[in-house]
Amino acid sequence: MTPINTRYSPHMKRGTIFGLIASAAIAASVLALANPAPAAEEKEKATTTTRSGTYTTSKGGSGTTSSVTTRSNGNVRRNGTWTNASGGTGTVQSQRTWNKSTQTATFNGSATGPNGATTSWQGTAVRTAPGSISASGTITTAKGTQDTFTSTDTKVAPGTWDKQEVITTANGKTIDRSVDTSVVGGKGTRTVTTTLPDGQTVTRDASFTQTVAQTPAATPSN
């Protein structure tokens, strides 16, 4: 799921790449509720997922990424960083709270690029059926304008999800985005394909490895 939108222009290579990275972060915010632990397990264990990887873009960009995601009792928090080929660094953070009884979630986050510009987002999501999640929300761009987005995540196979998203900018233009994520055996890939209002297509391909550690919750003393 994936919004993040600096002003999209064929001449704004850095902004477009930043948007792709940030959009992948929003996708992660929603996918965090894709595979919630069973209720009993959620109460007893906290999970920490550590990822590191690389990315390339169709605009010639490349770099490295890393993130740590913690999950406990329906709450998910993610903190990540990326470094581009020229040494610029950016950060991303997000939170998500899952309500098991209503099968809904709220989420928010922000991404800051190498030049200090920050884009933020917030939204709600609902599991409409097993393996299907719909979400909607708003994006506040680094320039202070507000865009809206809607998306649908579909589980196509164990560990594999497809996201289709539509972003409507503050001036009424439409950006279409697809995010394909697959994680098998501790290794994953994610491809973000963005079609800009002028018809230009930009892609970001990422690969990563991840480790998941489960930590039993502390037992209260009598």
SULSULJO-V69511 format. One record per run of one state. SS is the DSSP state (H for helix, E for strand, L for the rest). FROM is the first residue (numbers start at 0). TO is the last residue. Records with the same first field share a line. If there is no record, write none. Layout:
SS: FROM-TO, FROM-TO
This chain:
L: 0-11, 31-37, 57-60, 72-73, 84-87, 99-102, 112-116, 129-130, 140-144, 157-158, 168-172, 184-185, 195-199, 216-221
H: 12-30, 38-43
E: 44-56, 61-71, 74-83, 88-98, 103-111, 117-128, 131-139, 145-156, 159-167, 173-183, 186-194, 200-215
